[in-house]
């Protein structure tokens, strides 16, 4: 597993509780790393999860106010500008700022959880854990690589499409002249025929299911799906022709 290093968890101005939480989370991460190196995947997974439990939950993105919201705020601006309201606003702003160290550690723990799932051959769970890591750090190269690898193993049309997206994201993050970039370009080239084959296979399976459903319904009217021909329209879709 690639080593994931954190800077010191000390941060000026943090409360003692936050400091202790970071310390405990880091201790769980280190314990998980020891288990991982000893190939105790389940124990490592439990330690990384325990580390996450010491960290604050990710703050969801706030919804931007609509035009109606703006007008309502303007109409109530005077009444809401009391000293008490201003103080409350300041507190609210402070509450939505996340500690960078907690965010960084949360991303690492989720990426490490994904690494455990890879070893346990649960690639769907690994994809989900990497996605959590990338919500905290969208440029986390190891998480992108790990997610691409697990989606590649899932080998479906949607998962291979996600692999393609992650490879393209990685190309923007690694030096264009590096061997890593060349490897990604090669992987993208090899991925294309697999993606097309998966699309064709799953589209065919979907059409077969629709045909079976259609025959059960059309039979009541003396028709069958044989009366309908699906003709490729040259744009990745199909047109339907009817004939008696």
N, C-alpha and C positions, 0 to 999 in steps of 0.2 A: 504494500500500500504506500502511496506517496506520502512523505512526511508532511504534516501540516503544523506550522509553527505559529505561535501567537506572541505578540509583544507582551510586555508586563501588563498584568491586569490592574495595576495601580492607575488611578486617574484623579487628577486634582479636583477637589470640590465634590467628589462623589460621597454619598452617605456611607456610613459604616455597613449598613445592610447591603447596599449595592456592592461594596467591596467584598464582603463575605460571600455574597452570591456568586460573584465572578470567581473567587478563590475556590469555592466548592465545585463550581462547574468545570474549572480547569483541572481540579484534582480528579474529577470523574473522567474527563477527557484523557488525562495521562494514564489512569487506570485502564480505560478502554484500549488505549494504544498498547499497553502491556499485554492485555488479553489478545489483541489482534495479532501481535507479533508471535504469540504462542499458539496461534491458530485456534483460539477459543472464540469462535465467531458469535455464539449466542451470548456469552458473558460480555464480550466487547459491545455488542448491541445494547445490552441492558445498561452498561455503564454510560454509553453515549446518551441514551434516552434519559438516564438519571441526571446527567449534566444539563440537558435541555430543561429539565424540571426546575432548575435553580435560576433560569434566565427568564426575563419578562417575555410575554407573548408579543409577537410582531404586531405593531400598530397598523391597522388597515388604512389604505389611502382614503382620505376624506373626499366626499363628493363636492365638486365645485358648485357654488350656488347658481341657480338658474336666474333668468331675468326677473321672474316674479320674486325670487328670494332677494335680489338686489333692491327692488322697489320697496319691499317690506322692510328691509334694513334701513333704507333711507327715511321711510316714514316714521320709524321708531328710533332714529339716531339720537335725537335730543334726550328722550326718556332713558336711554340706555347708557348715557355718558356720565353717570354719577361716579364719584371716587370709588365706591364699592364695586361697581360694574367694571371699571378699568382694572382694579386689582384682580378681579376674577378672570378677566381676559388674560392678564399677565400669567396667572397661574395655569390657565388652559394652554397657553403657548408653551410653557415650560413642560407640561405634561406630555405634549406630543413630540418632544425632542427625544430621540432614542440615543442611548449611550453607544458610541461607535464600537467600543470593545465588546459590548454585549451582542451587537449586530454581527460583528466579525466572528465571535465565538459560536454564535448560533448557526451561522453559515457553515463553519468547519464541522461542528457536531453533526449537522444534517448530511454533509458530504461523507463523513465517516460512517454514519448510519447506512448510507447508500452502499459504501464499500463492503459492509457486513452483509447486506442483502445480496450483493453480487456473489460473495463467497457461498452464501446459502442458496444460490441459484433462484432467487426470487427477483427477477429483473423488473417486474412491474412495480414492486415496492421500492426498488432501487431508483427507478425513474421518478417516482413520487418524492422520494427523499432528496434527490438532486434538484428537483423543481423547488422544493422548500429552501434549499441552500441558495439557489439562484434568485429567489425573491429578495433575499437579503444582500446578495452580491451578484448582480447580473453579469459581471465580467470574471466570475470565478472559473478559470480555465479547467481546473481538475473536475469540477462539477459538470461542466459542459461535456468534457471528454467522457466522463463516467456515464452521463445520461445518454449520450450518443451510442456508446458501446452497449448499454442495456437495451435501448430501443432497437438496436440492430439485432440483438438476440431475439426479441419478440417477433420480428420478421413479419409484420403486417403492413398493409398499405399506409395506415395512419402512423404507425411507429417509424416506418422507413422515411415517411415525409418529415417527421420530427427529427430524424437523424440528419437529413439534408439541411434542415433549418439550423441545427446546432453546428454542423460543419461550416456553414456559411458564416455563422456568428464567430466561430473560432478563427476563421481566416481574417477577420477584422481585428483580432486581438494578438495574433502571433506575427512576428516579423515576416514580411512577404518573401524574403530571400532565404528563410530558414528551412532546414530539413523537415521540420514539423509542418510547415505550410505545404511543402511538396507532398508529404504523406497524406495530408488532408485533401489536397487536390486529386491525388490518386484514388483515395477512398471515395470521393464524390463521383469520379468517373466510373468506378466499379459499381457504385450504388445505382446509377441510372437505369441499367437494364433490370435490376432486381425490383426497383420501384415500379417500372412499367409492367413487369410480370405480375407483381402483387396487385396492381390496379386492375389488370385484365382478369385475373383469377377471381378477385372479390366482386368485381362487377358482374362477371358471369354467374357466380353463385347467387348474387342478389336477384338477377334476372330469372334464374331458375326458380327461386322461391316465389317471386312475383307471378311467374307463369303457373305454378301449381295453385296458388291462391286464385288467380284469374280464372283458371279452368273450372274450379269448384263453384265459382259464381256465374260464369258465362254459360255453363252447362244448363242452367235453368232456362236459358233463352235459345238453346239450340246452337250455341256458338262455342268456340274455344279460342285459346290464344293463338292457334294456328292461323286465325283470320287476321291477326295483327303481326306485322313484321317490324322488327327493330332494326333500323338502318343507321349505321354510323354517320354522323353529320360532319365528320372531319374536324370537329372542334373539341373532341374528347367526350361528346355526348351522343345521344341517339334520337332519331326521329321515328315516329310510329306511322306505318302505312296500314290501311284497312282494306281487306279484300274478302269477298264472299266466296 
